[in-house]
Each structure stands twice: as C-alpha cells, then as structure tokens.
Amino acid sequence: MTETPLSLAEPTEERVLHDARAVADATADQATADPGRVTAVLRTSPAAHSGSASVAGVFLNADTGRLVDSSGAPADLTGHALILRYEGSYDVLEVLSGPADSLPGRYEWTEPLSEYQRGVPPAGIYDPFARPGVVICRYNPAAAGAPFDGVQLLPEGWQVYAAAAATAAPPDAATARDWLSTPNDLLFARAARTLAGASQLTPQLAAAARDQALGYRRAVLHYALLAGAQQTEAVSALDEDLAPGSDPEHRRAAAIGLLAARLLAPEATAIALAGWPPLASPGRLLEPGVIGGDAYVREVFALLVPEGAR
C-alpha cells in the first residue's frame, strides 16, 4: 500500500484549504519547460501582509492614524483602486529546466483586486504567494506583474517526484493504468485524472487503486472521480470511506477530496453527487458518525455546510 499521509499540521481552515488546492493541482500536468524561463520547485515564505488588499497611493500614518499620500499630505480612498500586494521570499528546492542563475530569492508585485472578482480561481482558495507552500512553477523575470505562472501547489512531500514527472509525456489510457501503481505520486495523480476524465476508472479499477492508496493519494482518487463526474464510483468511494468506523485516514482523504472537488470542479461534482443524501441535508456531514471525532474532518465539512444547516 502506498502511504503519503495527510498533513499532521494543526487542522485550521487555512490548512484544509491548502490541502484542497494541492489535491486538485496535483492532477494537472506540470508547467511546460520553456528555454527562456526557469521551471522550478519553490518553497514560499510570504511576508505577513502578502496577499492583503491595499489602496494604491494611500498609506496609514502610524503616528497619527490618518490616511496620507506619498508626500505625507492628507488623503482619502475616493478614486483609488484596491490592489493586492504580494511580497516574500522563497527557497529553490530544485530547478527542473532553464537557467537557474536568473532565479532570485525574493518576490514583490501588486495587481488589481478586480482580477479576483470573476469566479473563484485556485489562488482564491489558497494562494501560495500569500501563505506558505511548495510549488512547481515557471519564473519569468521579464513579467510586468507576477513573475510566476503555471503555479502548481503540491501536497506535503510530493516535491521529490517533480523531476521524474517533468520528463513524462501526457499518458494514454494504457500508460495511465500502469501509473496507478507507480511509486511517483504526481504520475499517479495525473493517471487518475486522465482515466476519470475519460470515464475509464471502472468500479473494479477504482476500487483496486483505492485499496492501494492512503492519505493524499486516496484524496486524489476521490477528487478525480468527482471532477470526472463518475457518479457510481464517486458515491461508492465516499460512502465507504465516510461510513461509521472507517479508517480515520480514509475519512480524511474522502473529506479533503470532496472539498477540493466542490471548490475547484463544482459543475462536474454536482453531476457526480446528484441525489447523494448528505447533499440533500448537508448538516448530516457534521454528524458525529461522519466526523468520527476528527478535528480535520470537522474543519473540512464546516466549509461545505451552510451556517443555517449546522
């Protein structure tokens, strides 16, 4: 059985949102190599204010508590656009391609807040340049704004598989089936996405893969089945892993896989879970038998259950 256990960090809302995005991102192809850019694995260390909204050209005078402009004159917020400010540092864990000497260790940029008001992008779930994380991404030193693109947040520990996965071509169905038993977690995740997207994770194949997976791997399977709208397999997997008395690690995997799918593949997940009883009365997700006394699972389902249903 492949063991890539879920994080043992304190089960906060920030933690489970990190895991939800990481589970979804793990199924994506890695950033395409570009000879003019660096593709690397980075560990981010954002400043405390990184990702916060501010107003361009207006500052708070710490001595007086009043708003001022860059010259120190009194100012107000009228006519000023809201911006997101990013600042922090990062460690380069591994360079996958490109000229490594063009990759500095700090970042700083701003961008309009309005860009984040259309739908919910992955960075709206968890932003690894506003909160800590390990990512695969491309770095473009000539970018006018954010120098990073193709950002893929990784589950804890999965960076060790990045180099081998970077050289792997997109799999066909036969290769994807082989990858379900590979020790490389990133290839496993891509295989699950490929097969589920083609409705080829049959009940037998899905069950066999789940029997060989724990932790993040198992969460990826739940996400892939839901994002692939494979209703029968997705519901069966959730019911089994959330049943009273099930393995606590399985329960966590089902919970975070479900959260990832509801947040990042909502339309397909709605199809997969049409008629699933817990969605008809979502408060059931917070019942003791479903939570199993696990604070991590409770934190996950608290994000899925509307306030009025708790």
Backbone torsions as a table, in degrees:
resi	resn	phi	psi	omega
1	MET	NA	133.9	180.0
2	THR	-83.3	127.5	-176.0
3	GLU	-116.1	111.2	170.3
4	THR	-129.6	77.9	-169.4
5	PRO	-61.1	150.9	175.3
6	LEU	-66.6	159.0	-175.5
7	SER	-56.5	143.4	173.8
8	LEU	-98.2	10.2	177.2
9	ALA	-64.4	162.0	179.7
10	GLU	-54.7	130.4	-174.2
11	PRO	-77.7	74.5	177.6
12	THR	-94.0	169.5	175.0
13	GLU	-59.3	-41.9	178.9
14	GLU	-59.7	-40.5	-178.2
15	ARG	-64.3	-47.6	-176.0
16	VAL	-71.5	-30.5	175.2
17	LEU	-68.8	-37.5	172.8
18	HIS	-56.6	-50.1	-176.9
19	ASP	-64.8	-37.3	179.7
20	ALA	-62.5	-47.7	179.4
21	ARG	-66.4	-40.6	-178.3
22	ALA	-61.9	-40.7	178.5
23	VAL	-62.1	-43.7	178.5
24	ALA	-68.7	-45.3	-178.3
25	ASP	-62.9	-32.0	-177.1
26	ALA	-61.8	-24.4	-177.8
27	THR	-82.5	-10.0	-177.3
28	ALA	-82.5	155.0	172.3
29	ASP	-65.4	147.4	178.2
30	GLN	-68.6	158.5	179.3
31	ALA	-55.2	133.4	-179.5
32	THR	-67.3	134.8	179.4
33	ALA	-63.0	140.8	179.2
34	ASP	-133.8	118.9	-176.7
35	PRO	-56.3	-26.9	-178.2
36	GLY	-87.9	-3.4	-178.3
37	ARG	-129.8	165.5	172.5
38	VAL	-94.3	133.4	167.4
39	THR	-110.2	122.5	-170.0
40	ALA	-146.5	165.4	170.8
41	VAL	-101.9	122.9	-176.6
42	LEU	-121.9	146.9	168.2
43	ARG	-109.0	117.0	-174.7
44	THR	-88.9	146.5	174.9
45	SER	-132.1	80.8	-176.1
46	PRO	-67.3	149.8	170.7
47	ALA	-66.8	161.2	-175.5
48	ALA	-58.9	-33.7	-177.0
49	HIS	-92.7	-1.1	-175.3
50	SER	-63.0	135.4	-178.6
51	GLY	86.5	-0.9	-179.0
52	SER	-85.3	154.1	178.8
53	ALA	-84.7	141.1	175.1
54	SER	-144.1	-178.0	-178.1
55	VAL	-118.8	124.5	-177.9
56	ALA	-61.6	127.6	174.6
57	GLY	83.3	0.5	179.7
58	VAL	-123.0	134.9	-175.3
59	PHE	-133.0	156.9	177.4
60	LEU	-97.6	120.2	176.3
61	ASN	-74.0	114.3	-174.6
62	ALA	-64.3	-27.6	-178.2
63	ASP	-78.2	-40.3	-174.9
64	THR	-101.9	-19.5	-176.0
65	GLY	75.7	11.3	-178.4
66	ARG	-102.9	154.7	177.4
67	LEU	-80.0	133.4	179.8
68	VAL	-135.6	163.4	174.0
69	ASP	-93.3	-172.7	-174.6
70	SER	-64.5	-21.3	179.1
71	SER	-88.7	-6.7	-177.7
72	GLY	94.8	-2.3	179.5
73	ALA	-75.8	151.7	178.6
74	PRO	-55.7	143.6	-178.4
75	ALA	-145.1	162.9	172.0
76	ASP	-133.5	-177.5	-173.9
77	LEU	-88.9	-4.6	-176.6
78	THR	-61.3	126.2	175.3
79	GLY	79.7	4.3	-179.9
80	HIS	-103.5	134.5	-178.3
81	ALA	-83.2	143.7	174.3
82	LEU	-75.5	139.7	177.5
83	ILE	-130.8	158.0	170.4
84	LEU	-101.0	132.0	-177.8
85	ARG	-111.4	127.0	179.7
86	TYR	-116.7	135.1	178.7
87	GLU	-158.5	140.2	178.1
88	GLY	169.1	-164.9	179.4
89	SER	-134.5	171.1	177.6
90	TYR	-151.6	155.9	172.1
91	ASP	-104.4	137.0	176.0
92	VAL	-85.8	110.2	-179.6
93	LEU	-83.0	-34.4	179.7
94	GLU	-165.4	136.4	173.5
95	VAL	-95.9	123.0	-177.1
96	LEU	-92.2	-30.0	177.0
97	SER	-165.8	160.2	174.7
98	GLY	91.0	175.9	-176.8
99	PRO	-78.5	105.3	-173.4
100	ALA	-64.0	-26.7	-175.1
101	ASP	-72.0	-5.8	177.9
102	SER	-95.0	11.1	-175.8
103	LEU	-107.7	98.6	177.8
104	PRO	-77.0	179.9	-174.5
105	GLY	-107.9	9.1	178.5
106	ARG	-130.5	156.5	175.0
107	TYR	-136.0	150.6	177.4
108	GLU	-163.0	122.5	174.7
109	TRP	-161.0	166.4	174.1
110	THR	-128.7	156.9	175.9
111	GLU	-152.4	154.2	-177.3
112	PRO	-63.0	137.9	177.3
113	LEU	-63.7	-29.0	-176.5
114	SER	-59.4	-25.4	179.4
115	GLU	-62.4	-22.7	-176.3
116	TYR	-102.2	18.6	-179.6
117	GLN	-108.0	10.4	178.2
118	ARG	-116.3	98.0	-178.0
119	GLY	75.0	-170.0	179.6
120	VAL	-123.6	97.3	177.7
121	PRO	-74.1	166.4	178.6
122	PRO	-52.4	-38.8	179.7
123	ALA	-65.5	-20.4	175.5
124	GLY	-76.7	-17.9	175.5
125	ILE	-86.1	-52.7	177.4
126	TYR	-154.9	124.8	-176.5
127	ASP	-109.5	109.3	-176.6
128	PRO	-71.2	-3.6	172.8
129	PHE	-100.8	-0.1	171.9
130	ALA	-112.2	-24.7	176.7
131	ARG	-132.5	156.9	-174.8
132	PRO	-64.2	152.4	176.9
133	GLY	-178.6	167.3	173.5
134	VAL	-112.8	127.0	-173.2
135	VAL	-132.0	153.9	161.8
136	ILE	-101.3	133.7	179.9
137	CYS	-160.6	166.6	170.8
138	ARG	-97.6	146.8	178.0
139	TYR	-118.2	125.1	-179.3
140	ASN	-119.8	99.3	-176.3
141	PRO	-65.1	-15.7	-179.5
142	ALA	-91.3	0.1	-177.4
143	ALA	-64.3	140.4	180.0
144	ALA	-72.8	-31.7	179.7
145	GLY	-115.5	-120.6	179.4
146	ALA	-61.0	126.0	-178.9
147	PRO	-80.2	-2.7	-175.9
148	PHE	-109.6	139.5	171.1
149	ASP	-144.6	174.7	-175.1
150	GLY	59.2	35.2	-173.6
151	VAL	-73.2	127.8	179.9
152	GLN	-127.3	107.3	178.2
153	LEU	-74.1	136.2	-174.9
154	LEU	-108.0	143.4	168.1
155	PRO	-60.1	156.9	-178.1
156	GLU	-56.2	129.5	175.8
157	GLY	86.9	-10.8	-173.9
158	TRP	-78.8	-6.1	180.0
159	GLN	-63.8	-21.7	-178.6
160	VAL	-68.8	-14.8	-178.8
161	TYR	-98.0	-1.4	-170.7
162	ALA	-66.7	-44.1	-175.4
163	ALA	-62.7	-45.5	180.0
164	ALA	-67.3	-38.0	-179.4
165	ALA	-69.6	-27.9	-176.4
166	ALA	-64.9	-26.4	-177.6
167	THR	-95.1	-1.5	-176.8
168	ALA	-87.5	129.9	177.3
169	ALA	-73.0	157.4	175.3
170	PRO	-53.9	133.6	-172.4
171	PRO	-81.5	147.6	165.6
172	ASP	-84.3	179.9	-174.0
173	ALA	-61.5	-41.2	-178.6
174	ALA	-65.6	-43.5	178.2
175	THR	-64.5	-41.2	179.9
176	ALA	-61.3	-40.1	178.2
177	ARG	-63.1	-38.5	177.0
178	ASP	-65.1	-38.7	-178.4
179	TRP	-67.0	-17.2	177.2
180	LEU	-64.7	-15.4	177.8
181	SER	-115.2	10.9	178.4
182	THR	-74.3	149.3	174.0
183	PRO	-75.0	-10.0	179.9
184	ASN	-82.8	111.9	-175.0
185	ASP	-63.1	-36.9	-178.9
186	LEU	-68.4	-38.0	176.3
187	LEU	-67.9	-38.2	175.7
188	PHE	-58.2	-44.9	-177.7
189	ALA	-64.6	-42.6	178.6
190	ARG	-65.1	-35.9	178.4
191	ALA	-65.5	-42.8	179.1
192	ALA	-61.6	-42.9	178.7
193	ARG	-64.5	-44.0	-178.1
194	THR	-61.4	-47.2	-177.1
195	LEU	-70.5	-41.6	179.7
196	ALA	-67.4	-38.6	179.0
197	GLY	-63.5	-26.3	177.8
198	ALA	-98.9	11.4	-178.6
199	SER	55.4	37.8	-179.0
200	GLN	-111.2	7.4	170.8
201	LEU	-86.2	81.4	-177.7
202	THR	-63.4	162.4	178.2
203	PRO	-53.2	-41.0	-178.8
204	GLN	-67.6	-44.5	-178.8
205	LEU	-68.3	-41.4	179.1
206	ALA	-64.0	-43.0	179.9
207	ALA	-65.1	-40.9	179.6
208	ALA	-64.7	-42.1	179.2
209	ALA	-65.5	-41.0	-179.2
210	ARG	-67.0	-34.4	178.8
211	ASP	-65.1	-20.3	-177.5
212	GLN	-105.8	12.7	-174.0
213	ALA	-132.7	141.0	173.6
214	LEU	-127.0	168.6	169.7
215	GLY	56.4	-132.2	-176.5
216	TYR	-60.3	-35.9	178.5
217	ARG	-60.6	-44.9	-179.0
218	ARG	-66.8	-38.3	176.3
219	ALA	-61.9	-39.8	177.2
220	VAL	-60.3	-40.2	178.5
221	LEU	-62.4	-44.3	177.1
222	HIS	-60.1	-45.7	179.7
223	TYR	-61.4	-45.6	-176.9
224	ALA	-62.7	-41.9	179.3
225	LEU	-64.7	-41.1	179.5
226	LEU	-71.1	-45.5	180.0
227	ALA	-67.7	-23.2	176.5
228	GLY	-90.4	4.2	178.7
229	ALA	55.9	34.0	176.7
230	GLN	-87.4	87.0	-167.5
231	GLN	-60.1	-54.6	-175.2
232	THR	-58.3	-48.6	-177.3
233	GLU	-68.8	-39.7	-178.2
234	ALA	-65.3	-46.3	-179.0
235	VAL	-66.6	-41.6	179.3
236	SER	-61.3	-42.7	-179.5
237	ALA	-65.4	-43.8	179.0
238	LEU	-64.0	-46.7	-178.4
239	ASP	-60.2	-39.9	-178.9
240	GLU	-68.7	-44.8	-174.6
241	ASP	-79.1	-19.2	178.6
242	LEU	-101.1	3.6	-179.3
243	ALA	-66.6	147.4	177.5
244	PRO	-53.6	133.7	178.1
245	GLY	84.4	2.9	179.8
246	SER	-71.4	164.6	-179.9
247	ASP	-57.2	129.9	-178.7
248	PRO	-56.5	-37.2	179.5
249	GLU	-67.6	-35.4	176.6
250	HIS	-66.4	-39.3	-179.6
251	ARG	-63.0	-43.1	178.6
252	ARG	-63.5	-43.2	-178.9
253	ALA	-62.0	-42.8	179.0
254	ALA	-64.0	-42.4	-177.9
255	ALA	-63.6	-48.3	-175.8
256	ILE	-73.9	-31.6	174.9
257	GLY	-64.4	-39.5	177.7
258	LEU	-66.5	-43.6	178.8
259	LEU	-61.7	-45.0	179.9
260	ALA	-58.5	-43.8	-177.8
261	ALA	-70.0	-40.5	179.6
262	ARG	-65.4	-33.2	-177.8
263	LEU	-84.4	-39.0	-168.6
264	LEU	-113.6	-6.9	173.4
265	ALA	-142.9	56.9	-169.9
266	PRO	-64.3	-38.3	-176.1
267	GLU	-68.7	-48.3	178.9
268	ALA	-64.2	-37.9	-179.3
269	THR	-66.1	-36.9	177.0
270	ALA	-62.0	-37.8	177.1
271	ILE	-67.2	-45.5	-177.4
272	ALA	-63.5	-33.1	-174.4
273	LEU	-105.0	14.4	177.5
274	ALA	-57.9	121.1	179.6
275	GLY	86.7	-2.3	178.3
276	TRP	-67.6	121.2	-171.3
277	PRO	-52.5	-42.6	-178.9
278	PRO	-60.4	-23.6	177.8
279	LEU	-79.6	-25.6	176.9
280	ALA	-68.3	-32.8	175.3
281	SER	-137.5	80.7	-170.6
282	PRO	-59.0	-20.2	177.2
283	GLY	-59.3	-20.1	178.5
284	ARG	-62.8	-25.4	179.8
285	LEU	-65.0	-19.6	-180.0
286	LEU	-100.4	9.2	176.4
287	GLU	-68.4	146.0	-177.3
288	PRO	-53.8	-37.3	-179.1
289	GLY	-66.0	-29.5	178.9
290	VAL	-83.5	-41.7	-179.7
291	ILE	-67.7	-35.8	178.5
292	GLY	63.9	26.2	178.9
293	GLY	70.0	18.6	-175.2
294	ASP	-105.0	118.9	-177.9
295	ALA	-65.5	-31.6	178.5
296	TYR	-65.4	-47.2	179.6
297	VAL	-63.1	-41.5	178.4
298	ARG	-60.9	-43.0	-179.6
299	GLU	-63.3	-39.9	178.6
300	VAL	-63.1	-51.2	-174.6
301	PHE	-72.9	-23.5	174.9
302	ALA	-62.6	-28.4	178.1
303	LEU	-77.8	-18.7	-177.5
304	LEU	-98.6	-17.5	-175.6
305	VAL	-99.8	120.5	178.5
306	PRO	-58.1	150.2	-177.9
307	GLU	-51.4	-42.9	-176.2
308	GLY	-69.8	-14.3	-178.1
309	ALA	-98.0	-0.3	-176.9
310	ARG	-85.0	NA	NA
